[in-house]
């Protein structure tokens, strides 16, 4: 654990160090942490920005997209000179300018059933800012099966949702106290074409900032092992009415991923069509 902070780090993270809840030990935990950010777009931008500023020492960034001009209304770590560049490269350069302490590991790839296991296994925590259901189920299943906690967020128009799943590896024990996963809340993905995406329905430019900051907050709290996470709760945010509401997320006894007796690998799941488990 990086308890021996340099004078520059003591200066940079001084507002953390003086907090009893963080201190030099907590800052050391952040500097030693490895976090994988899925997506470097609307939600990934504030997550990457604030985790880097907080001193999360290693940031993996997985995204196969390039920066488009239409992204710049909300994806605040990219600018006009980045249009046409891979988002992971633009994000890496942004972090390098913001905080030289941070080691960025760009993964210029789409998250698939073939690579998600290796990606997730290399990190302490995953923050999922993906924009499609197939990736969300992939991340959920891989993290839950590997016992890696992850933070989820999603946005559309004026609305956002965020939660945390402190994943535990399923065991064949009917009395095991396994927490819920994304499939407990959404057992099946909606039919293709029934839910619009940001490209067709739009998104308020500032909305990802609010949702992404909550996601980054959850990640930092988990790394510090301090405070109550959103595990077992999902928060819905309506920017139009400026309201937050919360629902409880209970483990589903027959969940095929987080409860005993379910699947053992993402290879058993079809993510191309319905994200379904037979």
C-alpha positions as CSV (number, residue, x, y, z in Angstrom):
1,X,0.0,0.0,0.0
2,X,1.4,3.4,-1.0
3,X,1.6,5.1,2.4
4,X,4.8,7.0,1.5
5,X,3.3,9.8,-0.5
6,X,5.7,12.1,-2.2
7,X,5.6,15.9,-1.4
8,X,3.8,16.4,-4.8
9,X,1.2,13.8,-3.9
10,X,0.7,15.2,-0.5
11,X,0.0,18.6,-2.1
12,X,-2.2,17.2,-4.9
13,X,-4.3,15.0,-2.6
14,X,-4.2,17.3,0.5
15,X,-8.0,17.6,0.7
16,X,-8.2,13.8,0.9
17,X,-5.3,13.4,3.3
18,X,-6.8,15.8,5.9
19,X,-10.0,13.8,6.0
20,X,-10.3,11.2,8.7
21,X,-12.3,9.0,6.4
22,X,-9.4,8.9,3.8
23,X,-6.1,10.1,5.2
24,X,-2.7,9.0,3.8
25,X,-3.7,5.3,4.1
26,X,-6.9,5.8,2.1
27,X,-5.1,7.8,-0.5
28,X,-2.6,5.0,-0.7
29,X,-5.4,2.5,-1.4
30,X,-6.6,4.7,-4.2
31,X,-3.2,4.9,-5.7
32,X,-2.8,1.2,-5.6
33,X,-6.2,0.5,-7.0
34,X,-7.0,-0.9,-10.5
35,X,-10.3,0.2,-12.0
36,X,-11.7,-0.8,-15.5
37,X,-14.0,1.8,-17.1
38,X,-16.2,0.3,-19.8
39,X,-16.9,3.2,-22.2
40,X,-15.2,6.5,-22.7
41,X,-18.3,8.4,-23.8
42,X,-21.0,10.3,-22.0
43,X,-20.8,8.4,-18.7
44,X,-17.2,7.3,-19.0
45,X,-16.0,10.9,-19.4
46,X,-16.9,12.1,-15.9
47,X,-16.0,8.8,-14.4
48,X,-12.5,8.8,-15.9
49,X,-12.1,12.5,-15.1
50,X,-12.9,12.2,-11.4
51,X,-11.3,8.8,-10.8
52,X,-8.0,10.2,-12.3
53,X,-8.3,13.4,-10.2
54,X,-8.9,11.3,-7.1
55,X,-5.7,9.4,-7.7
56,X,-7.0,6.0,-8.7
57,X,-3.6,4.7,-9.8
58,X,-4.4,2.4,-12.7
59,X,-7.3,3.1,-15.0
60,X,-8.2,0.6,-17.7
61,X,-10.4,2.1,-20.4
62,X,-12.3,-0.2,-22.9
63,X,-13.9,1.4,-25.9
64,X,-13.7,0.6,-29.6
65,X,-15.3,3.8,-30.9
66,X,-13.8,7.0,-32.3
67,X,-14.6,10.6,-31.2
68,X,-17.3,12.2,-33.3
69,X,-18.3,15.9,-33.3
70,X,-21.8,15.0,-32.0
71,X,-20.1,13.5,-28.9
72,X,-18.7,16.8,-27.7
73,X,-22.0,18.1,-26.4
74,X,-21.6,15.7,-23.4
75,X,-18.4,13.8,-23.6
76,X,-16.3,16.4,-21.7
77,X,-12.9,14.7,-21.8
78,X,-12.8,15.0,-25.6
79,X,-12.4,18.1,-27.7
80,X,-12.5,19.3,-31.3
81,X,-8.9,18.2,-32.0
82,X,-9.9,14.7,-30.9
83,X,-12.5,14.2,-33.6
84,X,-11.7,11.0,-35.5
85,X,-9.3,9.7,-32.9
86,X,-9.9,6.5,-30.9
87,X,-11.7,7.5,-27.7
88,X,-9.3,5.4,-25.6
89,X,-6.4,7.4,-27.0
90,X,-8.1,10.7,-26.4
91,X,-9.0,9.6,-22.9
92,X,-5.4,8.5,-22.2
93,X,-4.1,11.9,-23.3
94,X,-6.7,13.7,-21.2
95,X,-5.7,11.8,-18.1
96,X,-2.0,12.4,-18.8
97,X,-2.6,16.2,-18.8
98,X,-4.8,16.0,-15.7
99,X,-2.7,13.8,-13.4
100,X,0.7,12.2,-14.2
101,X,0.3,9.8,-11.3
102,X,-2.2,7.7,-13.2
103,X,-1.3,4.7,-15.4
104,X,-3.8,4.4,-18.2
105,X,-4.3,1.1,-19.9
106,X,-6.2,1.6,-23.1
107,X,-8.2,-1.4,-24.5
108,X,-9.3,-0.3,-28.0
109,X,-11.8,-3.2,-28.3
110,X,-15.4,-4.0,-28.0
111,X,-16.2,-6.0,-24.9
112,X,-17.2,-9.5,-26.0
113,X,-17.9,-12.9,-24.5
114,X,-14.4,-13.9,-25.7
115,X,-12.5,-11.1,-23.9
116,X,-14.6,-9.9,-21.0
117,X,-13.3,-12.5,-18.6
118,X,-9.6,-11.5,-19.1
119,X,-10.5,-7.8,-18.9
120,X,-12.4,-8.1,-15.7
121,X,-10.0,-10.4,-14.0
122,X,-7.2,-7.9,-14.2
123,X,-9.0,-5.2,-12.1
124,X,-10.3,-4.6,-8.6
125,X,-13.5,-2.9,-9.7
126,X,-15.4,-2.2,-12.9
127,X,-17.4,0.9,-13.8
128,X,-19.9,0.2,-16.6
129,X,-20.9,3.2,-18.7
130,X,-21.8,1.1,-21.8
131,X,-24.7,2.2,-24.0
132,X,-26.2,-1.2,-24.9
133,X,-27.9,-4.1,-23.2
134,X,-25.6,-6.8,-24.5
135,X,-22.6,-5.2,-22.9
136,X,-24.4,-4.5,-19.7
137,X,-25.3,-8.2,-19.3
138,X,-21.8,-9.3,-20.3
139,X,-20.3,-7.0,-17.6
140,X,-22.8,-8.2,-15.0
141,X,-22.3,-11.8,-15.7
142,X,-18.5,-11.7,-15.9
143,X,-18.1,-9.6,-12.8
144,X,-20.6,-11.6,-10.8
145,X,-19.0,-14.9,-11.8
146,X,-15.5,-13.6,-11.0
147,X,-16.6,-11.9,-7.7
148,X,-15.6,-8.4,-9.0
149,X,-17.7,-5.5,-7.8
150,X,-19.1,-3.2,-10.4
151,X,-20.9,0.1,-10.7
152,X,-23.7,0.5,-13.3
153,X,-25.2,3.6,-14.9
154,X,-27.4,4.4,-17.9
155,X,-28.9,7.6,-19.4
156,X,-31.5,8.7,-21.9
157,X,-33.0,12.1,-22.7
158,X,-33.5,13.6,-19.2
159,X,-33.3,10.4,-17.1
160,X,-30.6,8.3,-15.6
161,X,-30.2,5.3,-13.3
162,X,-27.3,4.2,-11.2
163,X,-26.5,1.3,-8.8
164,X,-23.7,-0.8,-7.5
165,X,-23.3,-4.6,-7.3
166,X,-20.8,-5.8,-4.8
167,X,-20.5,-9.1,-6.6
168,X,-19.9,-12.3,-4.8
169,X,-18.9,-15.5,-6.6
170,X,-21.9,-17.9,-6.7
171,X,-21.5,-21.1,-4.8
172,X,-23.5,-24.2,-4.7
173,X,-24.8,-23.5,-1.3
174,X,-28.6,-23.0,-0.9
175,X,-27.9,-21.0,2.3
176,X,-25.3,-18.7,0.8
177,X,-26.1,-15.0,1.2
178,X,-25.4,-13.8,-2.4
179,X,-26.4,-10.3,-3.2
180,X,-28.4,-9.3,-6.3
181,X,-27.1,-8.7,-9.7
182,X,-28.3,-6.8,-12.8
183,X,-30.2,-9.8,-14.0
184,X,-32.2,-9.8,-10.7
185,X,-33.6,-6.4,-11.7
186,X,-33.8,-7.0,-15.4
187,X,-34.0,-10.8,-16.0
188,X,-34.2,-10.3,-19.8
189,X,-33.3,-7.5,-22.2
190,X,-36.1,-5.7,-24.1
191,X,-36.7,-6.8,-27.6
192,X,-34.4,-5.1,-30.1
193,X,-35.8,-1.8,-31.3
194,X,-38.3,-1.3,-28.4
195,X,-36.0,0.9,-26.3
196,X,-34.5,4.0,-28.1
197,X,-30.9,4.9,-27.7
198,X,-29.2,8.4,-27.3
199,X,-28.5,8.5,-31.1
200,X,-32.2,8.3,-31.9
201,X,-33.9,9.8,-28.8
202,X,-31.2,12.3,-27.7
203,X,-29.7,13.1,-24.3
204,X,-29.4,16.3,-22.3
205,X,-25.7,17.2,-22.4
206,X,-25.3,17.8,-18.7
207,X,-27.1,14.6,-17.6
208,X,-24.1,12.3,-17.9
209,X,-22.2,14.6,-15.6
210,X,-24.6,14.0,-12.7
211,X,-25.0,10.3,-13.3
212,X,-21.3,9.8,-13.9
213,X,-20.3,11.7,-10.8
214,X,-22.5,9.4,-8.7
215,X,-20.9,6.4,-10.4
216,X,-17.4,7.8,-9.6
217,X,-18.4,8.4,-6.0
218,X,-19.6,4.8,-5.6
219,X,-16.3,3.6,-7.0
220,X,-14.2,5.7,-4.7
221,X,-16.2,4.6,-1.7
222,X,-15.8,1.0,-2.6
223,X,-12.1,1.4,-3.0
224,X,-11.9,3.2,0.4
225,X,-14.2,0.6,2.0
226,X,-16.1,3.5,3.5
227,X,-19.8,4.5,3.6
228,X,-22.9,2.7,2.3
229,X,-22.9,1.8,-1.4
230,X,-26.0,1.5,-3.6
231,X,-25.7,-2.3,-3.5
232,X,-29.3,-3.6,-3.3
233,X,-30.7,-0.2,-4.4
234,X,-31.1,1.5,-7.7
235,X,-31.5,5.3,-7.9
236,X,-33.5,6.9,-10.8
237,X,-32.8,10.5,-11.6
238,X,-35.1,12.8,-13.5
239,X,-33.3,16.0,-14.5
240,X,-36.5,17.5,-16.0
241,X,-38.3,17.4,-12.6
242,X,-35.0,17.4,-10.6
243,X,-36.2,14.3,-8.6
244,X,-34.4,11.2,-7.3
245,X,-36.3,8.1,-6.4
246,X,-35.0,4.8,-5.1
247,X,-36.1,1.2,-5.4
248,X,-34.8,-1.9,-3.6
249,X,-33.1,-4.6,-5.6
250,X,-33.6,-8.0,-4.1
251,X,-31.7,-11.2,-5.1
252,X,-33.9,-13.3,-7.4
253,X,-33.9,-16.9,-6.0
254,X,-33.9,-18.3,-9.5
255,X,-31.3,-15.9,-10.9
256,X,-29.1,-18.0,-13.2
257,X,-26.0,-15.9,-12.5
258,X,-25.8,-14.7,-8.9
259,X,-27.5,-17.6,-7.2
260,X,-26.3,-21.2,-6.7
261,X,-26.8,-23.7,-9.5
262,X,-26.6,-21.2,-12.3
263,X,-24.2,-20.8,-15.2
264,X,-20.5,-21.1,-14.7
265,X,-19.3,-19.1,-17.7
266,X,-20.4,-16.3,-20.1
267,X,-19.8,-18.9,-22.8
268,X,-23.1,-20.4,-21.9
269,X,-25.0,-17.2,-22.7
270,X,-26.2,-15.8,-26.0
271,X,-25.4,-12.1,-26.0
272,X,-26.0,-11.4,-29.7
273,X,-29.7,-11.6,-29.6
274,X,-31.6,-11.6,-26.3
275,X,-28.8,-11.8,-23.7
276,X,-30.7,-14.9,-22.6
277,X,-29.7,-17.9,-20.5
278,X,-31.4,-21.0,-21.6
